[in-house]
Amino acid sequence: MTIVQPPARDVRLAASVDRSIRLISTGSSAGSTCAPELAEGPWEFDRGPAGYGPGASMGDVIPTGSPRQGALPDEYRRASDAELHDRIRAAKATLGDRVVVLGHFYQRDEVVEHADFVGDSFQLANAALTKPDAEAIVFCGVHFMAETADLLSTPDQAVILPNLAAGCSMADMADESSVEECWEQLEEVYGDLATPGADGRVPVIPVTYMNSSAALKGFVGRNGGIVCTSSNARTVLEWAFERGQRVLFFPDQHLGRNTAKAMGVPLEQMPMWNPRKALGGNSAEELADARVILWHGFCSVHRRFTVDQIELARREHPGVQVIVHPECPMPVVDAADAAGSTDFIVKAIAAAPAGSTFAIGTEINLVQRLAAEHPEHTIFCLDPVVCPCSTMYRIHPGYLAWVLEELVAGRVVNRITVPDTVADPARLALERMLAAKPPAATPTDTAGRGATPKATRLETPAGA
């Protein structure tokens, strides 16, 4: 774990996507955003029709019954930025070791400023384990991340999500009932899915990306499956192929396709499963020949990146290094210099010689923060349009101040709990992931161009 000094005020201002959006919206700065509503407080969307909110996922259809956030008290909506920051600091000081605040890489900088740990979702869930005396874990991320933290925390610890509307459109693209229906249809094609064939392997092993609900983690746990992250997807697929003739991979088709392709699986053996069609839109013959069945899901942030953007970056910045996240579409990953997890991107930039130029294909909050923290480099987002993750952006200092001050008053709000019937098999799937070991050879990133270190490093602001 690396301890870093809190950024200077000018660095925080440069890193702030919220500030960039406000300047663009008032005409004080050049550039464009994908939605003018991004300049409004996220509480405005808690009161409207159900939806993911402005940003990359605004066009995605939210499932009926998705969590809604109640009205944020007026005092937090009307407070100035400075007042909110003072109230957050005061509440944290009062609570001391009784609370730990976790901030995902994709959170707005005004929230990350108050985080005790900053990292990706699984790093953060594990970071909470280092604070066993904390009564509350405030997870500034999205719903599935808070669920994972609840799976790994003790029963006495309350996991809190500051805004219940902070879901994930990709995670929602694979719900438990649809996956159960898929499993039943696959059984009609392959026979009993729990019975090994002549080679000692079962017909299908289910693999779910960390970016999925606890219910789906529980499903794979019950059915001999496993969880993966963007850092260890290759290791997990190798584990699955040792035990199964093929893999059902959900919810992100792109991570599954990019990883399997780098392992040598032909594209024609990676059919897509559309849950709205019989046999996912495939024939029984296509499924019989399949090695990886890809769920029809995607990340709306990473789907915005294109090969045209990469070509433009190369024309305008000769020598630029293009690094993208493996949730990007395959042509984008193929055209990039490297693809890897958020932790991979952070480490690649930190290790580069001064004067390097990077075009990054991942969420704008992380990219802009890296650019501010590394003035020795030129760093920019491949997508010129400022379009943050809709649901990460639902977390605002106002909500963080509210949940912390409620804790000071002895009240726990927005608690996320996973029932034992789901939690037990979900933990089993996570344990299988932690037990899976990479082969002796040096692992490669999903694009096959260089090492992908397992995500273990966290940034910890001083004073945490």
N, C-alpha and C positions, 0 to 999 in steps of 0.2 A: 504494500500500500504506500502510495506516494503522498506526502503532505506538502501542500502548496500554500503560498501566501495569498490572502484575499486580494483580488485584482484592484488596481488603482481605479479611481473614479472614471478617468478617461477611457480605460479599458472596458469597464462595465458599460459605459455609454456606447462605445463602438460595438460591443457584443449584443446590445439590446435590439432584438427583432421588433419588439413592441414599439420602441422609439422610432425605428425605421418606418414602420407602418404608419405611425402618426404623422411623421414628416411627409411621407408620400401622400397621405390623405388630405393634408392641408396645402399641398403644392409647394412645400418648403424644400422638397428633395425630389430629384429625378427618380425614375423607376416606376414600377407598377406592382400591384398586388392582385391576387386572384379573386378577391372579394372586398369591396369597400367596408363591409360590416366588420371586418377584422379590427377596425379602429374602435369599435364599441366595446363596452365591458361585456364579458361573457354571460353575466347575469341577465342580460337582455334576452338571451336565447333560452334561459331556463324557463321563462314565462310563455314562450311561444310554442308552436307545434313541435312535436318530437322530431329530433334530427341530430345529426352529428355537429352541426354548427358550421360557420364559415371556415374555409381552409380546404385542404386537399380532399377531404371526404365529404364535402358538402353535397355532392351529387349521388352519394351512396344511399341506399334505402335502409333505414334503421328498422330492425325487427320490432314488431308489436310487443309491448310489455317491457321494453328496455328501461333500465333505471332512469328516473328523473330526479333532478335536484330541486328541492324546495326553494322558496324565495330566500335570498341572502338578505339579512337585516340591513335596513337603510344605512345604518352608521358605517358599514363596511363599503357599501356602494358609493357613498358620498365622500369618503375619506380621501385625502390627497395621497399621492404615492409616498411622500415622506412620512406622513402619519402612519400609514400601514406598515412601513418598514420599522418605525419606532415601536409600534405595538407588537409586531412579531418578535423583535429582539427582546422586549420586556417580558413577553409571555414565555419565551424560551429560557430566559434567565431565571424566572420564577420556577419553572418546571424542572430545570436542571437535568439531571440524569434520568428523570422519570419519562422523558420523551426523546425520540430520535426522529429526525426529519430526513427522508430520503428523496433525492432529486434525480430524475432520469435525464440523460444527455439531451433529450429533445424538449425539455421544459424551457419556458421563457427565462431569460437571465435574471429577472426580478424575483423569481422563485428560487433558482439555483443559488442565488446569493445567500439564502438562509439554510441551505441543505447541510447536514452533517456529513453526508456521503453523496457523491455524484457518480453515476455509472449506468450500465445497462440494467435491464430488468432483473436478471438472475444475479448479477453482482450485488445489486442493492438488497435483494431478498436475503442473500448470504451475509451482507454487511450487518443486517439487523441482528444476526446471531451473535455478533460481537458485543451487543448491548443487552445482555440477559436481564439486567435490572430495570430496563425501560418498561414502563407500564403501557406506553402507547407508541406505536410506530405510525408516523404520518407519512404516507406514500404519495409523493407528488409525481404521479404518473397516470396510468389508466387502469381500468377495472381488473383486467386479468393479472396485472402486476401486483395489485393489492391482494388478490386471491392467492397468488404464489407466496407472498410474504406471510399470509395467514397460515398456509400449509406448513411453512418452515418455522414459524414462531411458536412460543409456548402458549398453552391455553389461557394463561393469565395475562397475556399481552393483547391489547386491542389494536387492530390494524385499521387505520382511518384513511379514507380517500376524500380529500377536501371538496371535490365536486363529483357527485354521483353520476353526473351526465358524461363524465370522462370515460367513455367506452373505447372500443376499437372496431372500426368497420371491418377490417380483415378478420379479426377473431370472430365477429358476428356472422361471417360468411359460411362458417361451418358450425352448425348447432347440433346438439346431441341427437335430436330425433332424426335429422337428415343423415347423420353418420351411422346411426343404428340401422336406418333403412338401407343405406348403402351396404352395410355389413351383411344384412339379410340377403340382398340380391347377389352379393359375391359368393355367399354360401350356396346359392342355387347354381352358380357357375362352377365353383371349385369343389363342392362337397363340404363335409365337416371341416371348418376352419381350424379346429383344435387338434386334428389328427395329422401327424407327420406323414409325408410321402415316403417313397422308397429311399430317398436320399437323406431321410431323417429330419427334413425341414417341413414346417407347416405351410399351407398354401399362401398365406398372407400375414405379414406383421404390420400392425398399425403404428405409424409414427406421427406424432403431433409436434408442431413447432411450439416453442415456449409461448408464442403470441396466440394463445388459445385459452378458452375458458377452463376453469377447474373441472367442469363436467367432462370435457373432452380428455383432459389428463387422466381423469378417473376411468374413462372408457378404455383408453389404451392400457392403463394399468390392469384392468380386469381381463383384457384380451391378449395378454402377453406382449404388449407393446412398450413404447419408450418415448421420451420427450427429447427434443434436440434444441439447440440454440444455433444462431448463425455462425458461431465460432466452431462448433463441434459437429455440424451436420454430416460431414463426411465420415467421421468416426462412428456416429450413430447409424448411418446407412450400412456401413460395413458390419456392425453388430447385428443389424436386422437381417442382412443377407446371409449371415452365418446360420440364422435360425429360421428364415422364411424364404420361400421361392420368389416372392415378390413383396413389394411394400405398398401400402396405402398411405400416402403422404398428404397431410392437411395442416392448416388451411391455405398455406401460401404456395401456389403452383410454381412461382419463380425460384424460390429458394430450393425447392425440390428438384426442379428441372436443371438449374445451374449446377447443383451439387452432383446429381447423378450423371450429367453430361461430362463433367470433369473426371468422373470415375470410369468413363468409357461406355456408359449405357446408351444405346442408340435412341434417337428421338422417337423412332417408330415403335419403340417398346415402352414409351411413356404416354399412354393415352390420358386424356383429360376426363375427369368425372364431373358431369353436370348434374347436380342433385335434382334438377327439375325434369330430367328425362329418364326413361327406363334404361337400366344398365349404364346410367350416366351418359347416354348418347353413344354407346359403343356396342359392337357386336360381341357375342360370346367368344368368337374366334380371336378378336382383337384383345380381349381380356385374358384369354388363355395364353397369348404370346407376350403379355405385359410383364415388365420387371418393376416398374414404378407407376402406380396409378396416382395421378395428380389431381387434387381437389381444385375445383374452379374458384379459387380465392386469390386475392392479391392485396398489396399495400397501395393505397391511393397516393401516398407521398412518393414512393419509389417508381410508380408507374408513370409519373410525370417526366422522367428523364428519358432522353432520346439519343439516338446515334447522331442526328443532325446537331444537337447541342455539343456533342463531343467533337465533331468535325469543326464546328465554329471555334471551339476553344483551342483546338490545335492550330487553326489558321491565325487566330489573333494572339496566341501565346506560344510561339515556337518553343519546344522543349518542355511544355507543360506535362505534368504527371496526372493522369486521370484515374481517380480511385472511386469506385462506386460500391454501394451495398449490394449483397447478393439477393436482396428482394427486388432488385431491378429486373426488367425483362431481359431475356437471354441475349438479344442482339446488342444491348447496352453493355452487359457484362463482357461479351466477346470483344467489343470495341475498346474497352477500357484497358489501362495498363495493369490494374489490379482490382480485385473485388474482395471485400472482407467486412467483418462486423464493425460496429461502431468503435469497439476497443482497438481493432486492427487499424482503423483509420486514424484514431488518436495517436497511437504509437508510431505509425508510419510518418506522420507529420513531425512528431517530437524528435524522431531519429534522423530526419533529413538535414543535409548541410544547409547552412544559411544561404539565402538567395534562391531557394527552390520555389517553383510555381506549381500549385495544385488546383485542379478543378475537381470538386467533390460532388458526388451524387448521393446525398442523403439529406435528412431533414435540416432546414435552414437554421434553426436555433443552434444546433451543434456546429454547423459550418461557420456561421458568423462569430460564434464564440472562439472557435479555433483561430480564425483570422485575427481577432483582437488579441488573443493570447500569444500569437506568434508573428509579431511585426517583422521578424527577420525573413519571413516568407511572403509570397503573394498567394492568397488563398481565396477562392471564390466558389460559389455554388453553380453547378452546371445549368440549372434552371434560372434564367434571369428574372422570372416573376417570383415575388415574395409570396410564398404559399405554405404556411406552416401546417403541421399536423392539426387537424380540426379539434381532435379530442384532447391532445396534450395541451392545446391552447385554452381549454376550458378551465384549467387550473390557473388561478390568479392570486396575487398576494392578498386580495380581499378574503378569499376563501381560506387561505392559510392562516391569516390572522383570526378569523372566526373560529376555526376548529381548535386552534391553540388556546384562545381565550376561554372557550367552552371547557377545555381540560383544566385550566386554572380554576374555573368555577366548579369543578368536580363533575362535569357532564361530558359524556362521550357521545359525539354525533358522527354520523356517516360511517359507522363501523361495518367492515366487510368480514363476513364469516363464511366459511365453507363447512357444510355439514359433514359429520364423520363418515357417512355412507359414501360420500364423494371423496373426502380427504384421504381416507386410508388407501384406496387404489391409486389415487393421484400421486401420493407420496411414493408408492412403489414404483411408478413410472419414472419419477425423478431420481429415485435411488438407482434404478437401472442405468440412467444416463450418467450419473456420477461414477458408476462402476465401470462403464465402458472406457476402454483405453485405446488410444491411437496406436497404429502399427509402429514398429521400430523405426521405419523410414521417416524422414522429415515430412510433416504434413504440408500440403499446399493449400492455398486459398481456393475458393470455388472457381476462380477463373484459371487455376493451374499455373499461376505466375508468382511463386514466392510463398514464404511461410505465413501461416495464419495462427498466431499464438492464441492459446486458450484464454478467454477473458478472465483475468484475475485482478487486474489493477483497478483501484478506486482513487479518485481525487477527493481529498478531504480538506475543506477550507479551514484555515487556522481558527482557533476559538471554538471548534466543534466539540 
